[in-house]
Every structure is written in structure tokens, then in C-alpha cells.
Amino acid sequence: MTEAEGAGRLKELFEAAGYRIAERCTFDEEGVFAELDGWDPAARVGYEYITSEAGDRIEFTATAIAALEARMTRGELYVLLIDEHDVDGDAALSAAAGEFLRRVAELRGVQ
């Protein structure tokens, strides 16, 4: 699955869950600077489909990922970080996104 295909599918899924996604948004907060494939600034929910094609591993270092995960643990924001190597197609990507979206809704108390 290409960068465009993966990011496009994630946009469809996040918008179907009610998020207003802006594509390719610059995220620059608390020492984390990266371009997210999709971000809803009002809800503070987004996603990044990490691919070699897009050179994402340069931005999404272990340090950047740890900083985002710490903020997610505190409930400040939620970003699905999914590596192309961890999914083998649309069904796996959709399942991972669905689980993420369900978990975010649960954490926020949304039914």
C-alpha cells in the first residue's frame, strides 16, 4: 500500500468517525516537529501512516514517538502512528484504525 493509499484510507475512516481531518498538517509542539498525514486540530486527534516512500522515519524517531506517546497517556492528544511494515493491506490498516478510534472514543467517554 502506498503512502497516498494508506493516508487516504485513514482519512476516510477518521472522517467516518466524525473527525474533521486536515491533510499534511505541521505538528510542532513540546519538542515534536513533524508533518502528520491527517489531523483534527479541534479534537486533537490524527494519524500518520509511516512509510519509507515518504521518508517518515526521519521525522518519527524513537524520541518523537515517545514524546507523542507520553502526551497520549496524559490524554492531551491522540495520534495513530502506524508503520507500513505492521500492516499488510487495507484490511489490516482498517482494523488497526478501527481499534484506535474505538479506544479514543472510550477514553473520551463517547458512545
C-alpha positions in Angstrom: 0.0 0.0 0.0 1.5 3.4 -1.0 1.7 6.4 1.3 -1.2 8.1 -0.6 -3.4 5.0 -0.4 -2.7 4.4 3.3 -3.2 8.1 4.2 -6.3 8.3 2.1 -7.9 5.2 3.7 -7.1 6.6 7.2 -8.7 9.9 6.2 -11.9 8.1 5.2 -12.0 6.1 8.4 -11.4 9.1 10.7 -13.9 11.3 8.9 -16.5 8.5 9.1 -15.9 8.5 12.9 -16.7 12.3 12.9 -13.3 13.9 12.8 -12.7 16.9 10.5 -9.3 16.0 9.0 -6.9 18.4 7.5 -4.3 16.6 5.4 -0.5 17.0 5.8 -0.5 19.2 8.8 2.6 20.5 10.5 2.7 19.5 14.1 5.1 21.5 16.3 4.5 21.1 20.0 6.7 20.4 23.0 9.8 19.4 21.0 7.9 17.3 18.5 8.1 18.6 14.9 6.6 16.5 12.2 4.1 16.6 9.3 1.1 14.4 10.2 -0.8 12.8 7.3 -4.1 13.9 9.0 -5.0 16.0 12.0 -8.2 17.4 13.5 -6.9 20.4 15.5 -10.2 20.9 17.4 -10.4 17.3 18.6 -6.6 16.9 18.8 -6.8 13.5 17.0 -4.8 12.5 14.0 -2.8 9.9 12.2 0.5 9.1 10.5 1.0 6.3 8.1 4.8 5.8 8.4 6.4 4.8 5.1 9.8 4.6 3.6 8.3 6.2 0.4 7.6 9.4 2.3 10.8 9.4 4.4 8.7 9.4 7.6 11.2 7.6 9.7 13.4 10.7 9.7 10.7 12.7 11.5 9.2 9.9 13.6 12.2 8.9 15.6 12.1 6.9 18.8 12.3 10.2 20.8 9.5 11.9 18.8 7.3 8.8 19.2 8.0 8.6 23.0 7.0 12.3 23.3 3.8 11.8 21.5 3.0 8.6 23.5 3.6 10.5 26.8 1.1 13.1 25.7 -1.4 10.5 24.6 -1.0 8.8 28.0 -1.9 12.1 29.6 -5.0 12.4 27.3 -3.7 15.6 25.7 -4.0 14.3 22.1 -4.3 11.1 20.2 -2.3 10.2 17.1 -2.4 6.8 15.4 1.2 6.0 14.4 1.1 3.0 12.1 4.1 1.7 10.2 3.6 0.2 6.7 5.6 -2.8 8.0 3.0 -3.5 10.6 0.0 -3.8 8.2 -0.2 -5.9 5.1 -3.0 -4.2 3.3 -6.3 -2.4 3.6 -8.0 -4.9 5.9 -5.2 -4.7 8.5 -4.9 -0.9 8.2 -8.7 -0.5 8.6 -8.7 -2.9 11.6 -5.9 -1.1 13.4 -7.6 2.3 12.7 -10.9 1.0 13.9 -9.4 -0.3 17.2 -7.6 3.1 17.7 -10.8 5.1 17.1 -12.8 2.8 19.4 -10.2 3.3 22.1 -10.1 7.1 21.7 -13.9 7.2 22.0 -13.8 5.0 25.1 -11.1 7.2 26.7 -13.1 10.3 26.0 -16.4 8.7 27.2 -18.0 9.0 23.8 -20.6 6.3 22.9 
